Amino acid sequence: MILEIDNVELNYKKKSVLNGVYLKAETGSITGILGHNGCGKSCLLNIIFGSLEPKYKLIRIDNKPILEPLYLNNRIAFLSQHDFIPNRMKIATAFKLFRVNWDNFTSEFPLFEKYKLQRFHKLSGGERRIVEIYLVLNKTADIILLDEPFNGVAPLYIEKIKAFIHHQKYDKIVILTDHRYKEVTDVSDSIYLIKNGCTKLINKMNELEDYRYVNQF
Ligand SMILES: Nc1ncnc2c1ncn2[C@@H]1O[C@H](COP(=O)(O)OP(=O)(O)OP(=O)(O)O)[C@@H](O)[C@H]1O
């Protein structure tokens, strides 16, 4: 499956946020999006998900234009920047709602066993992120969007999460963004940089220096 988005125009009042986006993501490869604070990474993921309506956009899946928000057809799972599990929901209930197996989760993350009947808000920020990433990655979906999956996650778990993300790519489209750019470049097969409202496909990592995204890669 191939997902493409282009012709995006997103403005807030007189401020132009996105105006020259082309992004192509396909099953079997992971697509990373990089860019400075406020360049429009989260907006772009929300536009793909369908929760943000820009002035113009064109989304195609396998060359067919998609006119309805993608979230309506349940083929897409989105880890947004902010928690999506309600604070007072028990962790076991969230796993039931997502139809994700609790025992498989705790075999990968044994330290979470004690949280089964705990309410979501009692977990630390990093622990909440790990639960949500796991649910999103394991939900039945063709497309996965991850907005800052590594934010607040301890280094030991980052490697594990990267391995999970990598595992998903064989039958899903995965698009992710994070400020931990080395993790993003490490796990991604193709990289887009958003600069001045436009996407630039990065072929060689030193282009990230040329575009002044990093001082030294
Ligand atoms: N609801 C809104 N009203 C006005 N401006 C907005 C709104 N949402 C986003 N913006 C602006 O759009 C721009 C892009 O925001 P976005 O959250 O997509 O950036 P980002 O690249 O994800 O940033 P960060 O890396 O800091 O999370 C920012 O300048 C932001 O201030």
The ligand as an SDF file (V2000), in Angstrom:
LIG
                    3D

 31 33  0  0  0  0  0  0  0  0999 V2000
   -4.6850   25.8060   16.7270 N   0  0  0  0  0  0  0  0  0  0  0  0
   -3.6920   26.5880   16.3260 C   0  0  0  0  0  0  0  0  0  0  0  0
   -3.8550   27.9200   16.2300 N   0  0  0  0  0  0  0  0  0  0  0  0
   -2.8680   28.7210   15.7750 C   0  0  0  0  0  0  0  0  0  0  0  0
   -1.6430   28.2680   15.4060 N   0  0  0  0  0  0  0  0  0  0  0  0
   -1.4340   26.9590   15.4980 C   0  0  0  0  0  0  0  0  0  0  0  0
   -2.4280   26.0380   15.9530 C   0  0  0  0  0  0  0  0  0  0  0  0
   -1.9170   24.7760   15.9070 N   0  0  0  0  0  0  0  0  0  0  0  0
   -0.6570   24.9050   15.4630 C   0  0  0  0  0  0  0  0  0  0  0  0
   -0.3640   26.1920   15.2150 N   0  0  0  0  0  0  0  0  0  0  0  0
    0.9080   26.6960   14.7160 C   0  0  0  0  0  0  0  0  0  0  0  0
    1.2920   25.9200   13.6110 O   0  0  0  0  0  0  0  0  0  0  0  0
    2.7100   25.7400   13.6080 C   0  0  0  0  0  0  0  0  0  0  0  0
    3.0350   24.2570   13.4800 C   0  0  0  0  0  0  0  0  0  0  0  0
    2.6380   23.5950   14.6800 O   0  0  0  0  0  0  0  0  0  0  0  0
    3.0170   22.0800   14.9430 P   0  0  0  0  0  0  0  0  0  0  0  0
    2.4570   21.7250   16.2770 O   0  0  0  0  0  0  0  0  0  0  0  0
    2.6020   21.2560   13.7930 O   0  0  0  0  0  0  0  0  0  0  0  0
    4.6020   22.1460   15.0020 O   0  0  0  0  0  0  0  0  0  0  0  0
    5.6410   20.9800   15.2760 P   0  0  0  0  0  0  0  0  0  0  0  0
    6.5870   20.9590   14.1320 O   0  0  0  0  0  0  0  0  0  0  0  0
    4.9410   19.7030   15.6010 O   0  0  0  0  0  0  0  0  0  0  0  0
    6.3740   21.5690   16.5650 O   0  0  0  0  0  0  0  0  0  0  0  0
    7.0620   20.8310   17.8290 P   0  0  0  0  0  0  0  0  0  0  0  0
    8.2020   20.0780   17.2890 O   0  0  0  0  0  0  0  0  0  0  0  0
    7.4680   21.9770   18.6920 O   0  0  0  0  0  0  0  0  0  0  0  0
    6.0120   19.9600   18.4660 O   0  0  0  0  0  0  0  0  0  0  0  0
    3.2400   26.3900   14.8780 C   0  0  0  0  0  0  0  0  0  0  0  0
    3.7650   27.6390   14.5740 O   0  0  0  0  0  0  0  0  0  0  0  0
    2.0160   26.5380   15.7490 C   0  0  0  0  0  0  0  0  0  0  0  0
    2.1050   27.6620   16.5710 O   0  0  0  0  0  0  0  0  0  0  0  0
  1  2  1  0
  2  3  1  0
  2  7  2  0
  3  4  2  0
  4  5  1  0
  5  6  2  0
  6  7  1  0
  6 10  1  0
  7  8  1  0
  8  9  2  0
  9 10  1  0
 10 11  1  0
 11 12  1  0
 11 30  1  0
 12 13  1  0
 13 14  1  0
 13 28  1  0
 14 15  1  0
 15 16  1  0
 16 17  2  0
 16 18  1  0
 16 19  1  0
 19 20  1  0
 20 21  2  0
 20 22  1  0
 20 23  1  0
 23 24  1  0
 24 25  2  0
 24 26  1  0
 24 27  1  0
 28 29  1  0
 28 30  1  0
 30 31  1  0
M  END
$$$$
